[in-house]
Amino acid sequence: MKDILEKVKFDENGLVPAILQDIDSKEVLMLGYMNEESLLKTMETGKACFWSRSRQELWLKGETSGNYQFVKEIRFDCDNDSLLVKVKAAGPACHTGKKSCFYQRLSSGIIEEVPESCSSGNVSGAELDKAAFLYRLYDVIKDRKENPVEGSYTNYLFREGVDKICKKIGEEAAEVIIGAKNASKDEMIYEIGDLIYHLMVLLNLYNIPLRDIFAELESRSK
């Protein structure tokens, strides 16, 4: 990764402009700035991370809102002094709630708002935002692992280790099966929720990023 950073032409402030583009619709979502640290974090985590010029700190897009921008490809321009970051957006890119920061246009000398285009896929923005909750849940479990809280059930599982976690996964999987045999949707929903949570704990135990699971599923769809 150091070789990659050496090829980037950062400006006198150590920054390079990074344009976010929706990889499916090709819509330009926003413009941000990255320094070496934020670009490295972007490559390591698969989530777009910038340097906030106003706050003078790293800015992981979506860390507060859950509207992460999942990086699929990074391109360099011909001079290596700007980046095109192609992403799958888990919600609006703009802090106003708009899908893109570029929602205004100049028309006949007047700045007017551009109607948002319809999504080309079958997944709504609301559904994508709910999917982003899985990443927030993963991050909460990760935080419990790194910063234990007294009385936390998650920390209890980490203390007990892999045998206890796997036992719980087995128990919850059995409960899902029972719910299915009973044809009880409510029971299945509840138990599948428990199963997913315990699987998240297992992923964190072995430091397996959630994006690796999605990548595996995506590769199978191809």
Secondary structure, 3 states (H helix, E strand, C coil): CHHHHHHCCCCCCCCEEEEEEECCCCCEEEEEEECHHHHHHHHHHCECEEEECCCCEEEECCCCCCCCEEEEEEEECCCCCCEEEEEEECCCCCCCCCCCCCCEEEECCEEEECCCCCCCCCCCHHHHHHHHHHHHHHHHHHHHHHCCCCCCHHHHHHHHCHHHHHHHHHHHHHHHHHHHHCCCHHHHHHHHHHHHHHHHHHHHHCCCCHHHHHHHHHHHHC
